[in-house]
Amino acid sequence: MSAKVFKKIEIVGTSDLSFSDATANAVAKASETVRNMSWFEVVEQRGAIDGGKVQEYQVTICVGFRVD
């Protein structure tokens, strides 16, 4: 039986709409260059404020992918 090995990378996604959309944007962009992605974990959520209103949502995630 072969054991699976994974690697984690940390990336930040952004969105004007929501934390959920920022997460989806990060995963979608990472999928353009990272193969075998299996899971993600949210590390941090934060945002930018401008004029007393939320301007941008930011999410730091770790993405785990299987190493070939």
Backbone as XML, in Angstrom:
<?xml version="1.0"?>
<chain id="A" units="angstrom">
  <residue number="1" name="MET">
    <atom name="N" x="0.824" y="-1.172" z="0.000"/>
    <atom name="CA" x="0.000" y="0.000" z="0.000"/>
    <atom name="C" x="0.878" y="1.249" z="0.000"/>
  </residue>
  <residue number="2" name="SER">
    <atom name="N" x="0.600" y="2.177" z="-0.906"/>
    <atom name="CA" x="1.415" y="3.393" z="-0.962"/>
    <atom name="C" x="0.778" y="4.496" z="-0.124"/>
  </residue>
  <residue number="3" name="ALA">
    <atom name="N" x="1.593" y="5.140" z="0.669"/>
    <atom name="CA" x="1.116" y="6.231" z="1.518"/>
    <atom name="C" x="1.038" y="7.517" z="0.704"/>
  </residue>
  <residue number="4" name="LYS">
    <atom name="N" x="0.017" y="8.305" z="0.956"/>
    <atom name="CA" x="-0.118" y="9.594" z="0.292"/>
    <atom name="C" x="0.680" y="10.642" z="1.052"/>
  </residue>
  <residue number="5" name="VAL">
    <atom name="N" x="1.269" y="11.555" z="0.318"/>
    <atom name="CA" x="2.016" y="12.659" z="0.913"/>
    <atom name="C" x="1.406" y="13.957" z="0.402"/>
  </residue>
  <residue number="6" name="PHE">
    <atom name="N" x="1.228" y="14.930" z="1.306"/>
    <atom name="CA" x="0.610" y="16.205" z="0.952"/>
    <atom name="C" x="1.553" y="17.359" z="1.268"/>
  </residue>
  <residue number="7" name="LYS">
    <atom name="N" x="1.349" y="18.445" z="0.557"/>
    <atom name="CA" x="2.068" y="19.690" z="0.822"/>
    <atom name="C" x="1.020" y="20.772" z="1.020"/>
  </residue>
  <residue number="8" name="LYS">
    <atom name="N" x="1.334" y="21.775" z="1.871"/>
    <atom name="CA" x="0.431" y="22.892" z="2.102"/>
    <atom name="C" x="1.084" y="24.184" z="1.617"/>
  </residue>
  <residue number="9" name="ILE">
    <atom name="N" x="0.263" y="25.022" z="0.975"/>
    <atom name="CA" x="0.699" y="26.364" z="0.623"/>
    <atom name="C" x="-0.285" y="27.359" z="1.230"/>
  </residue>
  <residue number="10" name="GLU">
    <atom name="N" x="0.184" y="28.550" z="1.488"/>
    <atom name="CA" x="-0.683" y="29.578" z="2.051"/>
    <atom name="C" x="-0.883" y="30.666" z="1.005"/>
  </residue>
  <residue number="11" name="ILE">
    <atom name="N" x="-2.145" y="31.016" z="0.740"/>
    <atom name="CA" x="-2.468" y="32.041" z="-0.238"/>
    <atom name="C" x="-3.548" y="32.955" z="0.319"/>
  </residue>
  <residue number="12" name="VAL">
    <atom name="N" x="-3.686" y="34.139" z="-0.282"/>
    <atom name="CA" x="-4.694" y="35.103" z="0.133"/>
    <atom name="C" x="-5.607" y="35.399" z="-1.050"/>
  </residue>
  <residue number="13" name="GLY">
    <atom name="N" x="-6.911" y="35.241" z="-0.825"/>
    <atom name="CA" x="-7.905" y="35.580" z="-1.840"/>
    <atom name="C" x="-8.637" y="36.845" z="-1.430"/>
  </residue>
  <residue number="14" name="THR">
    <atom name="N" x="-9.109" y="37.587" z="-2.427"/>
    <atom name="CA" x="-9.842" y="38.818" z="-2.153"/>
    <atom name="C" x="-11.150" y="38.848" z="-2.938"/>
  </residue>
  <residue number="15" name="SER">
    <atom name="N" x="-12.076" y="39.666" z="-2.459"/>
    <atom name="CA" x="-13.352" y="39.836" z="-3.138"/>
    <atom name="C" x="-14.009" y="41.130" z="-2.672"/>
  </residue>
  <residue number="16" name="ASP">
    <atom name="N" x="-14.794" y="41.723" z="-3.539"/>
    <atom name="CA" x="-15.602" y="42.881" z="-3.169"/>
    <atom name="C" x="-16.936" y="42.448" z="-2.564"/>
  </residue>
  <residue number="17" name="LEU">
    <atom name="N" x="-17.262" y="41.128" z="-2.656"/>
    <atom name="CA" x="-18.586" y="40.640" z="-2.273"/>
    <atom name="C" x="-18.669" y="40.007" z="-0.888"/>
  </residue>
  <residue number="18" name="SER">
    <atom name="N" x="-17.742" y="39.047" z="-0.592"/>
    <atom name="CA" x="-17.872" y="38.293" z="0.661"/>
    <atom name="C" x="-16.602" y="37.497" z="0.955"/>
  </residue>
  <residue number="19" name="PHE">
    <atom name="N" x="-16.522" y="36.998" z="2.199"/>
    <atom name="CA" x="-15.420" y="36.102" z="2.556"/>
    <atom name="C" x="-15.508" y="34.807" z="1.751"/>
  </residue>
  <residue number="20" name="SER">
    <atom name="N" x="-16.723" y="34.321" z="1.561"/>
    <atom name="CA" x="-16.924" y="33.095" z="0.788"/>
    <atom name="C" x="-16.419" y="33.258" z="-0.643"/>
  </residue>
  <residue number="21" name="ASP">
    <atom name="N" x="-16.725" y="34.373" z="-1.246"/>
    <atom name="CA" x="-16.278" y="34.639" z="-2.617"/>
    <atom name="C" x="-14.760" y="34.801" z="-2.666"/>
  </residue>
  <residue number="22" name="ALA">
    <atom name="N" x="-14.171" y="35.412" z="-1.650"/>
    <atom name="CA" x="-12.717" y="35.557" z="-1.584"/>
    <atom name="C" x="-12.048" y="34.183" z="-1.514"/>
  </residue>
  <residue number="23" name="THR">
    <atom name="N" x="-12.654" y="33.267" z="-0.743"/>
    <atom name="CA" x="-12.132" y="31.901" z="-0.652"/>
    <atom name="C" x="-12.228" y="31.191" z="-2.003"/>
  </residue>
  <residue number="24" name="ALA">
    <atom name="N" x="-13.376" y="31.300" z="-2.643"/>
    <atom name="CA" x="-13.573" y="30.670" z="-3.952"/>
    <atom name="C" x="-12.597" y="31.242" z="-4.983"/>
  </residue>
  <residue number="25" name="ASN">
    <atom name="N" x="-12.345" y="32.549" z="-4.936"/>
    <atom name="CA" x="-11.390" y="33.168" z="-5.866"/>
    <atom name="C" x="-9.982" y="32.634" z="-5.651"/>
  </residue>
  <residue number="26" name="ALA">
    <atom name="N" x="-9.589" y="32.461" z="-4.388"/>
    <atom name="CA" x="-8.258" y="31.937" z="-4.077"/>
    <atom name="C" x="-8.098" y="30.512" z="-4.592"/>
  </residue>
  <residue number="27" name="VAL">
    <atom name="N" x="-9.091" y="29.671" z="-4.347"/>
    <atom name="CA" x="-9.028" y="28.278" z="-4.804"/>
    <atom name="C" x="-9.011" y="28.214" z="-6.329"/>
  </residue>
  <residue number="28" name="ALA">
    <atom name="N" x="-9.855" y="29.001" z="-6.977"/>
    <atom name="CA" x="-9.915" y="28.992" z="-8.445"/>
    <atom name="C" x="-8.586" y="29.424" z="-9.053"/>
  </residue>
  <residue number="29" name="LYS">
    <atom name="N" x="-7.983" y="30.467" z="-8.521"/>
    <atom name="CA" x="-6.703" y="30.945" z="-9.060"/>
    <atom name="C" x="-5.597" y="29.926" z="-8.817"/>
  </residue>
  <residue number="30" name="ALA">
    <atom name="N" x="-5.557" y="29.343" z="-7.618"/>
    <atom name="CA" x="-4.536" y="28.334" z="-7.320"/>
    <atom name="C" x="-4.671" y="27.128" z="-8.240"/>
  </residue>
  <residue number="31" name="SER">
    <atom name="N" x="-5.898" y="26.770" z="-8.594"/>
    <atom name="CA" x="-6.118" y="25.595" z="-9.437"/>
    <atom name="C" x="-5.550" y="25.763" z="-10.842"/>
  </residue>
  <residue number="32" name="GLU">
    <atom name="N" x="-5.220" y="26.988" z="-11.235"/>
    <atom name="CA" x="-4.615" y="27.224" z="-12.541"/>
    <atom name="C" x="-3.185" y="26.682" z="-12.619"/>
  </residue>
  <residue number="33" name="THR">
    <atom name="N" x="-2.511" y="26.581" z="-11.471"/>
    <atom name="CA" x="-1.112" y="26.133" z="-11.479"/>
    <atom name="C" x="-0.806" y="24.995" z="-10.512"/>
  </residue>
  <residue number="34" name="VAL">
    <atom name="N" x="-1.701" y="24.726" z="-9.570"/>
    <atom name="CA" x="-1.464" y="23.675" z="-8.575"/>
    <atom name="C" x="-2.328" y="22.469" z="-8.905"/>
  </residue>
  <residue number="35" name="ARG">
    <atom name="N" x="-1.696" y="21.314" z="-9.027"/>
    <atom name="CA" x="-2.424" y="20.074" z="-9.325"/>
    <atom name="C" x="-2.736" y="19.324" z="-8.033"/>
  </residue>
  <residue number="36" name="ASN">
    <atom name="N" x="-3.710" y="18.451" z="-8.113"/>
    <atom name="CA" x="-4.044" y="17.510" z="-7.039"/>
    <atom name="C" x="-4.488" y="18.182" z="-5.735"/>
  </residue>
  <residue number="37" name="MET">
    <atom name="N" x="-5.133" y="19.344" z="-5.837"/>
    <atom name="CA" x="-5.613" y="20.001" z="-4.619"/>
    <atom name="C" x="-6.698" y="19.138" z="-3.985"/>
  </residue>
  <residue number="38" name="SER">
    <atom name="N" x="-6.643" y="19.008" z="-2.655"/>
    <atom name="CA" x="-7.562" y="18.132" z="-1.941"/>
    <atom name="C" x="-8.428" y="18.860" z="-0.911"/>
  </residue>
  <residue number="39" name="TRP">
    <atom name="N" x="-7.903" y="19.886" z="-0.261"/>
    <atom name="CA" x="-8.623" y="20.542" z="0.822"/>
    <atom name="C" x="-8.063" y="21.932" z="1.065"/>
  </residue>
  <residue number="40" name="PHE">
    <atom name="N" x="-8.802" y="22.721" z="1.843"/>
    <atom name="CA" x="-8.296" y="24.022" z="2.290"/>
    <atom name="C" x="-8.747" y="24.255" z="3.722"/>
  </residue>
  <residue number="41" name="GLU">
    <atom name="N" x="-8.033" y="25.122" z="4.405"/>
    <atom name="CA" x="-8.430" y="25.548" z="5.741"/>
    <atom name="C" x="-8.285" y="27.062" z="5.827"/>
  </residue>
  <residue number="42" name="VAL">
    <atom name="N" x="-9.263" y="27.714" z="6.411"/>
    <atom name="CA" x="-9.217" y="29.165" z="6.572"/>
    <atom name="C" x="-8.320" y="29.490" z="7.761"/>
  </residue>
  <residue number="43" name="VAL">
    <atom name="N" x="-7.306" y="30.304" z="7.508"/>
    <atom name="CA" x="-6.348" y="30.681" z="8.540"/>
    <atom name="C" x="-6.726" y="32.028" z="9.155"/>
  </residue>
  <residue number="44" name="GLU">
    <atom name="N" x="-7.177" y="32.948" z="8.300"/>
    <atom name="CA" x="-7.454" y="34.306" z="8.783"/>
    <atom name="C" x="-8.458" y="34.984" z="7.855"/>
  </residue>
  <residue number="45" name="GLN">
    <atom name="N" x="-9.308" y="35.806" z="8.430"/>
    <atom name="CA" x="-10.226" y="36.643" z="7.666"/>
    <atom name="C" x="-10.008" y="38.085" z="8.084"/>
  </residue>
  <residue number="46" name="ARG">
    <atom name="N" x="-9.991" y="38.973" z="7.114"/>
    <atom name="CA" x="-9.837" y="40.394" z="7.404"/>
    <atom name="C" x="-10.412" y="41.170" z="6.226"/>
  </residue>
  <residue number="47" name="GLY">
    <atom name="N" x="-10.432" y="42.466" z="6.305"/>
    <atom name="CA" x="-10.957" y="43.257" z="5.207"/>
    <atom name="C" x="-10.426" y="44.665" z="5.219"/>
  </residue>
  <residue number="48" name="ALA">
    <atom name="N" x="-10.741" y="45.365" z="4.154"/>
    <atom name="CA" x="-10.346" y="46.758" z="4.015"/>
    <atom name="C" x="-11.594" y="47.638" z="4.161"/>
  </residue>
  <residue number="49" name="ILE">
    <atom name="N" x="-11.410" y="48.782" z="4.811"/>
    <atom name="CA" x="-12.503" y="49.727" z="5.038"/>
    <atom name="C" x="-12.153" y="51.037" z="4.334"/>
  </residue>
  <residue number="50" name="ASP">
    <atom name="N" x="-13.144" y="51.608" z="3.672"/>
    <atom name="CA" x="-12.961" y="52.903" z="3.028"/>
    <atom name="C" x="-14.238" y="53.725" z="3.223"/>
  </residue>
  <residue number="51" name="GLY">
    <atom name="N" x="-14.102" y="54.893" z="3.785"/>
    <atom name="CA" x="-15.256" y="55.749" z="4.010"/>
    <atom name="C" x="-16.286" y="55.153" z="4.946"/>
  </residue>
  <residue number="52" name="GLY">
    <atom name="N" x="-15.844" y="54.359" z="5.897"/>
    <atom name="CA" x="-16.756" y="53.751" z="6.856"/>
    <atom name="C" x="-17.509" y="52.550" z="6.323"/>
  </residue>
  <residue number="53" name="LYS">
    <atom name="N" x="-17.125" y="52.065" z="5.139"/>
    <atom name="CA" x="-17.789" y="50.899" z="4.544"/>
    <atom name="C" x="-16.767" y="49.840" z="4.167"/>
  </residue>
  <residue number="54" name="VAL">
    <atom name="N" x="-17.223" y="48.604" z="4.191"/>
    <atom name="CA" x="-16.357" y="47.500" z="3.783"/>
    <atom name="C" x="-16.041" y="47.652" z="2.304"/>
  </residue>
  <residue number="55" name="GLN">
    <atom name="N" x="-14.758" y="47.706" z="1.996"/>
    <atom name="CA" x="-14.292" y="47.874" z="0.622"/>
    <atom name="C" x="-13.887" y="46.544" z="-0.003"/>
  </residue>
  <residue number="56" name="GLU">
    <atom name="N" x="-13.277" y="45.667" z="0.817"/>
    <atom name="CA" x="-12.754" y="44.403" z="0.282"/>
    <atom name="C" x="-12.692" y="43.361" z="1.396"/>
  </residue>
  <residue number="57" name="TYR">
    <atom name="N" x="-13.014" y="42.138" z="1.048"/>
    <atom name="CA" x="-12.878" y="40.994" z="1.950"/>
    <atom name="C" x="-11.604" y="40.246" z="1.583"/>
  </residue>
  <residue number="58" name="GLN">
    <atom name="N" x="-10.846" y="39.843" z="2.586"/>
    <atom name="CA" x="-9.594" y="39.121" z="2.364"/>
    <atom name="C" x="-9.584" y="37.861" z="3.222"/>
  </residue>
  <residue number="59" name="VAL">
    <atom name="N" x="-9.182" y="36.750" z="2.630"/>
    <atom name="CA" x="-9.127" y="35.469" z="3.342"/>
    <atom name="C" x="-7.775" y="34.816" z="3.082"/>
  </residue>
  <residue number="60" name="THR">
    <atom name="N" x="-7.080" y="34.466" z="4.149"/>
    <atom name="CA" x="-5.853" y="33.677" z="4.041"/>
    <atom name="C" x="-6.237" y="32.229" z="4.228"/>
  </residue>
  <residue number="61" name="ILE">
    <atom name="N" x="-5.856" y="31.375" z="3.270"/>
    <atom name="CA" x="-6.151" y="29.942" z="3.375"/>
    <atom name="C" x="-4.887" y="29.130" z="3.140"/>
  </residue>
  <residue number="62" name="CYS">
    <atom name="N" x="-4.848" y="27.953" z="3.735"/>
    <atom name="CA" x="-3.854" y="26.948" z="3.410"/>
    <atom name="C" x="-4.546" y="25.954" z="2.484"/>
  </residue>
  <residue number="63" name="VAL">
    <atom name="N" x="-3.878" y="25.627" z="1.395"/>
    <atom name="CA" x="-4.407" y="24.651" z="0.451"/>
    <atom name="C" x="-3.513" y="23.426" z="0.502"/>
  </residue>
  <residue number="64" name="GLY">
    <atom name="N" x="-4.117" y="22.267" z="0.683"/>
    <atom name="CA" x="-3.359" y="21.018" z="0.706"/>
    <atom name="C" x="-3.505" y="20.299" z="-0.631"/>
  </residue>
  <residue number="65" name="PHE">
    <atom name="N" x="-2.381" y="19.808" z="-1.125"/>
    <atom name="CA" x="-2.432" y="19.047" z="-2.380"/>
    <atom name="C" x="-1.506" y="17.848" z="-2.285"/>
  </residue>
  <residue number="66" name="ARG">
    <atom name="N" x="-1.897" y="16.809" z="-2.987"/>
    <atom name="CA" x="-1.142" y="15.561" z="-2.980"/>
    <atom name="C" x="0.113" y="15.698" z="-3.836"/>
  </residue>
  <residue number="67" name="VAL">
    <atom name="N" x="1.241" y="15.255" z="-3.313"/>
    <atom name="CA" x="2.510" y="15.275" z="-4.030"/>
    <atom name="C" x="2.602" y="13.979" z="-4.839"/>
  </residue>
  <residue number="68" name="ASP">
    <atom name="N" x="2.905" y="14.125" z="-6.121"/>
    <atom name="CA" x="3.058" y="12.933" z="-6.995"/>
    <atom name="C" x="4.252" y="12.098" z="-6.631"/>
  </residue>
</chain>
